[in-house]
Amino acid sequence: MNDNVICNTLYFLQKCQLLLSQIEGQQEWINEINQCQKVLELHQVNHPLYEQCLVFITDKIIHPFLQDLDTIFNCQDVVKEIKKYELNFNYVIKRLSLIREFIPNVIKVPLDDLFCKPQTDDEWIQLNRYIEYVNLDDPLSLSKQFDQFYDYIAMGAAYCTLGTNLIVQNVGGAVMLVKKQTARNIKTKEITNPSLSFVKGLWSIQNNSTFFKNFMKLTNCKVKSHLKIHVPFLFDDQQFKYHHDNNTYVQEKFKGFKMLDDLFNKLQAKELLIKQKQQKIKVRIISANKVILNKNVDYTSLVQKVVEISSEHHQISQIIQQNNKNTNIKKVILHIHGGGWVAMSSFSHQSYTRKWANYLGDDTIIFSIDYRLAPEYRYPYALEDVWQLYLWIINFSQFYLNITIEQIILAGDSAGGNMALGVCFRAIKYGIRIPDGLLMAYPAVNLDLNNFNPYLLQGLIDQVAPATVLKLALHEYLKDTNAKPNVDPYLSPLIADDSFLQLLPKMTIMCGQLDSLTGDTIKFVNRLRKLDKQFRMLIYNGINHGFLNFEVPIFAVPAIKPLIESSCDLLKQLFNQ
């Protein structure tokens, strides 16, 4: 290891302590810096990732912190001046505490790990043949666009702290448009020690704010069909308990599913229009074709379908047979939104799902699910909802809608990508129809925070999905569940057995170069490469987490438009392969 690297880091930390020691009342900051310094010294080893880590945190966090301190000490009134920096400094200290947590994990990374090898290593050379690095704009222009976008996020963060009174929200929101620095300060304060209410409020601002909700409704592109249905649970979830399943990787011949009681009532067409939050799965249907909800269902064929898939051959009263209408809707997308399992919805993702529908044309239908969210419903409820809907789509949807399922693709971003893989693993395990393809954007393929890779460092400076917020969301999803991300492939698809990865469908994965989740995704596709699996990975330079949601009128990042158009093409290619 280059000794100058560790010397520079420790020198800058010591100088920060020295400057702060000259100001009364800053002992808490000094103590954290001191603890960070001790951890760095204790774990000082000759490890390629350790040096890379030190260079990053020194350049991006510690040195800028020291420069700000130097600026303050050149002022006449240091105490007064430091107050202006207090929120930013609190955030620096918070990130130093995060660094202390992951430093021990850095040196545990095996030296034969992909990220410990130079880019000239044969493994990287082979892998890079499968990865496309895409430039959306020149770096300077892209940086300016994102600076503007981050200000909009800051305004949204400030808006979320204004309470629920509409007058206060509207007046306060208008003020934030002018006082951008005030909005930035509020955001910095909130993400330093984020509360769940803040995260849910910011990430679901399109749902929770009347202003933003109406704005989305007015600006979203029009589609020919947009309807909501409420799908009943039809399958006994007890048979699918898996996070304590010692036979996770045992593939079974399909023996039929145990169905719930009272199927006759649950399979009535009218049930799809009745809201029951805890007993139904809310689904948004979008299509460029006219989607018809059939009220005269072919119950004779439906009964036969139940017999085919039920392990107990549940009987349903047979009603006069009605023939389904002919249809040209033959391509199905099950869309699974992101949001850290705690926020967002099918509504908040319509800025691009509607564009998908119009681009793909009248032979395609999109089912966009609103699964149950943590902390009210922690793991595995969200995945259970997606799994139940997948089973309903492939087995029963054609009885109620004028569709024929020739191909079905799962599309998910972030947490949604994680669950898309989970559905595939369960389909493989139980020997039923596997999706025909996967489109995943910045998927969360590893929830084990002890598994370090250098991309995780980006979370320390990310303005959209900072490490503090991601850590909170993950905590709320897994709390009190006895979940073990280091051994459960439904939580961390990265660790799935080769026998399951080998059976995954063709897939396309979109990631941002500045996304803290991209490193694990690179390791995931490297495993696919070694198994000769068909996949395509695109990494967009200068882009961070959540980019599919960045093209919103007025607030959009202009460079994202071609990326959204690219996602449409990628879906079409998955269907046509």
LINBEL-V912990 format. One record per pair of residues at least 4 apart in sequence whose C-alpha atoms are under 6 Angstrom apart, sorted by the first residue. I is the first residue (numbers start at 1). J is the second residue. Records with the same first field share a line. If there is no record, write none. Layout:
I = J / J
This chain:
1 = 46
4 = 8
7 = 11
9 = 58
16 = 66
17 = 21 / 30
36 = 100
38 = 42
40 = 44
48 = 116
49 = 53
54 = 58
56 = 60
57 = 61
58 = 62 / 63
59 = 63
72 = 78
73 = 78
78 = 82
87 = 189
91 = 192
99 = 103
105 = 450
106 = 452
111 = 116
119 = 124
124 = 128
131 = 537 / 538
132 = 538
133 = 538 / 539 / 540
134 = 540 / 541
135 = 541
136 = 559
137 = 142
145 = 557
146 = 150
154 = 183 / 184 / 187
155 = 159 / 176 / 183
157 = 187 / 202
158 = 183 / 186
159 = 173
160 = 201
162 = 169
168 = 172
169 = 173
176 = 180 / 183
190 = 194
197 = 201
199 = 203
200 = 204 / 343
201 = 205
203 = 343 / 344
204 = 343 / 344
205 = 209
206 = 212 / 213 / 348
207 = 213
209 = 213
216 = 220
220 = 351
223 = 288
224 = 288 / 289
225 = 286 / 287 / 290 / 291
226 = 285 / 286
227 = 284 / 285
228 = 283 / 284 / 285
229 = 272 / 273 / 283
230 = 272 / 280 / 281 / 282
231 = 272 / 280 / 281
232 = 280
234 = 259 / 260
235 = 259 / 260
236 = 258 / 259 / 260
251 = 429
252 = 429 / 430 / 431
253 = 431
254 = 430 / 431
256 = 309 / 310 / 311
257 = 309 / 310 / 311
258 = 310 / 311
263 = 267
264 = 316
269 = 295
276 = 280
282 = 370
283 = 368 / 369 / 370
284 = 367 / 368
285 = 366 / 367
286 = 366
287 = 357 / 365
288 = 357 / 358 / 361 / 362
289 = 362
292 = 401 / 402
293 = 400 / 401
294 = 400 / 401
298 = 321 / 322
299 = 303 / 319
300 = 318 / 321
306 = 310
307 = 313
327 = 402 / 403
328 = 363
329 = 363 / 364 / 403
330 = 363 / 403 / 404 / 405 / 406
331 = 364 / 407
332 = 364 / 365 / 366 / 408
333 = 366 / 408 / 409 / 410
334 = 366 / 367 / 368 / 410
335 = 367 / 368 / 411 / 412
336 = 369 / 412 / 416
337 = 412 / 413 / 416
338 = 413 / 414 / 415 / 416
339 = 343 / 344
340 = 415 / 473
341 = 373 / 374
342 = 373 / 374
344 = 348
345 = 370
346 = 368 / 370
350 = 354
355 = 359
356 = 360 / 568
371 = 382 / 385
372 = 382
373 = 377
374 = 378 / 477
375 = 476
377 = 381
378 = 477
379 = 477 / 478
383 = 419
387 = 423
391 = 395
392 = 396
393 = 397
398 = 403 / 404
407 = 436
408 = 435 / 436
409 = 435 / 436 / 437 / 438
410 = 438
411 = 438 / 439 / 440
412 = 416 / 417 / 440
413 = 417 / 440 / 441 / 442 / 443
414 = 442 / 443 / 444
415 = 444
417 = 440 / 443
418 = 443 / 444 / 445
422 = 490
427 = 431 / 432 / 434
436 = 505
437 = 505 / 506 / 507
438 = 507
439 = 507 / 508 / 509
440 = 509
441 = 509 / 510 / 511
442 = 510 / 511
445 = 492 / 493 / 494
446 = 492 / 494
447 = 485 / 492
448 = 485 / 486
455 = 516 / 519
456 = 516
458 = 462 / 516
459 = 466 / 467 / 516
460 = 467
462 = 466
467 = 471
475 = 479
484 = 488
485 = 491 / 492
489 = 493 / 495 / 496
494 = 524
498 = 502
506 = 534 / 535
507 = 535
508 = 535 / 536 / 537
509 = 537
510 = 537 / 538
511 = 539
512 = 539 / 540 / 543 / 544
513 = 539 / 540 / 541 / 542 / 543
514 = 543 / 544
515 = 544 / 545
528 = 533
529 = 533
550 = 556 / 557
551 = 556 / 557
552 = 556
562 = 566
573 = 577
